[in-house]
């Protein structure tokens, strides 16, 4: 245990050699993977330039810039090698385009980060074929999902060769993350 004012322990090297965070935003999920020692290295892929820049800054502020890199790119067209990724994570847009949102969401977050077609599944339909192309038989895939999207996302993933492995619930008991393997 550390005492107040003591320097925190540096992150340990992870069990997953390389992870990719698609739609990384400011990088918080990938940073957690690095800091908690889950991944040794993370590639953050973000389409929005301001968020990609924020990801670079967050890596530097947390002294993790040697273990992480940010690609300002479309998540469907990243030049990642198939044999290298042990884990893929993504919190893509998953809200149906006609969904009503509270003002604290609709007035703050850009539409590109929220909405994904009529059923909220368009981002998964775009992302999962690419994930299948750049993954290998030991790659784990973790996807954040919206409430009630379990069946939709599982169906999309299965069509691209992913096998459902486990679901994770939030504190309200709602399934929010699905894990898949090849």
Helices and strands as residue ranges (DSSP letters): E 16-22, H 28-35, E 39-46, H 49-61, E 68-72, E 87-90, H 103-106, G 111-113, H 122-134, E 140-144, H 150-159, E 163-169, E 175-181
